[in-house]
Every structure is written in C-alpha cells, then in structure tokens.
C-alpha cells in the first residue's frame, strides 16, 4: 500500500491511498501523522488501520502532481518537531566516490571515509539482538527545510554546489510511550554541497545543511532486498545525466535495523509525538561524473516500487544572508 498527503483546490488537507492513476481519500483523518497515531492507539498496523477506515472521493493523481498539490507524505504541524537526519557510507558502492574526494588530503593513506566503510562491511549487519558497527550520522535540519514534491530546492548564495543524492528515506513517529514506529519508506533527494565537502571532510556537517525533498509516496510494509531506480538531471526538459542507483539491504553494508538502532539509541530522539525523516545513504552521485547542476535544472528520482518519481528543480534562494545580521542586546 502507498499513501500520499495532498491538498484540495481550497487548501483542505487529506490523506490518500494510491490506486493506479487515482488517489482515494482516507476518511476520518487529515494527516498521515494523525492516521499513525490512530493506528498506534488501536493496536493495528498502518495498512490494517487504513483498511478499517472508509475511503472517500477519487482524485486524479497526475493532476494533483501537476498542480503542485501533493505534500510530503509525512509532516508535523510544528516543523520544529520534525527532525531530518541521515547516515552515509551505508551502500556497497558509496565509499569509492567519498574516498576519491578525500584522497588528496590523506596523501594516499587509508582515509577516514574508507575506514568507516570497512567498519560497516565488517559489522554493519549484526545478528538479531546484537549491536553492530556505528555508521556515519549527520543532521540536516528540522521540518522547515523540507520541500514538497515538485517544488524548487532553494540554492543559497553561499553554496558551492547543488548536488542530488537519490536515497531511501525512513519515516517515523514517536509513540506516546517513547517507542519509535516506522511508518514506511519514501524516495528522497538529500540535496547536498559536494564541492564544499570535498574541500575538507570536516566540512561535511556544513555541506548537509541544505533543503531536501522526499515522496511523493509513503510505501508501507517491508521492502524488497534488491531495489534499482534511476536518477536523472533534466535541463530545458532534456536529460543531461542519467544513471541507475541501487538500494535495499542486498546492496548495503548496514542493515536498516542497525541504522535505526544507532539513531534512536539517543533519548533526545524519543520525544512522544515527534516525527523523524531519516535518509539511508546513496552510492550514486552526478557530482562523481563531473556534472554540475545549476538553477533551472530538474532532478528526477524514480524507483518502480515507490510509484511516481520525485521531481524537484533548483532555484536561487529568495533570502540572501549577509554578515552583520547578529545584533547585540
């Protein structure tokens, strides 16, 4: 089952079940977060709870996308209670590009990136009930940085690059007793600044503080172990770069369970009612092929198991940041 959140022409929010070219409104709720809270209270899975509720009118899915009325598939009414994070060096092909970026600084020694990747290869898929190797972890921001599917990704004036990262995203709600509940997975573009990161790996934290997007659909249930999608950059409607990307646990050095453990082991991430958007990493970047995306380009990330592609263009950020903004009180 795949769900979306969308708005009507008058701005009314709804949750919808995707059925082919149409979306059927889920009655009894206006948001995915509320739907999940109902399911937790009833002791049901999210899919089972949707089956219990009645379905309302039918909407043309492509029209909703074309009109910009599809929202991220999970959000919070207070963006400060949505935490956006991620893990890197999690996929079998992910170390090569990172290692190449940092090799010059390391003077051909084993880089920290390659060392962390090796730790993941050796201990990122522990037996059930055991703690595995700790992955790289980073913070992107709160819900205010999330751009809806189809909308522009803002490029700050201080940015040195506008690079896509096609990834799977885990979407979570913290239950009333502090238990993290995984609602499902979505496609994501973990938009980053790879030129800044290449200058020095200690700039990784800076390079991640950018907007991002995920969706348009929330896929419920377990994932296939082997997933292959396509990442493209369109310029004036024509592809200037295209490449397949692999994901799923068969193509990862960490299990999802291990990545989730090392995120939710921190008490500050277990605040009831909060939602978490967690990017699981990628192995495919246009940057690695010498491509530099620019304002006006459109990223398109597609994977058949997730329904409609995730598309976002790049546009200069409206707000420009200048020195001297901080005032003394």
Helices and strands as residue ranges (DSSP letters): E 2-7, E 13-19, E 22-26, H 32-42, H 46-52, E 55-60, H 61-66, E 70-71, G 79-81, E 82-88, H 94-106, H 112-123, E 136-142, G 143-145, E 146-147, E 153-155, E 166-174, E 180-189, H 194-199, G 201-203, H 204-208, E 212-214, E 218-219, E 227-235, E 238-247, G 249-251, H 256-264, G 267-269, E 275-279, G 287-289, E 298-302, G 304-306, E 310-316
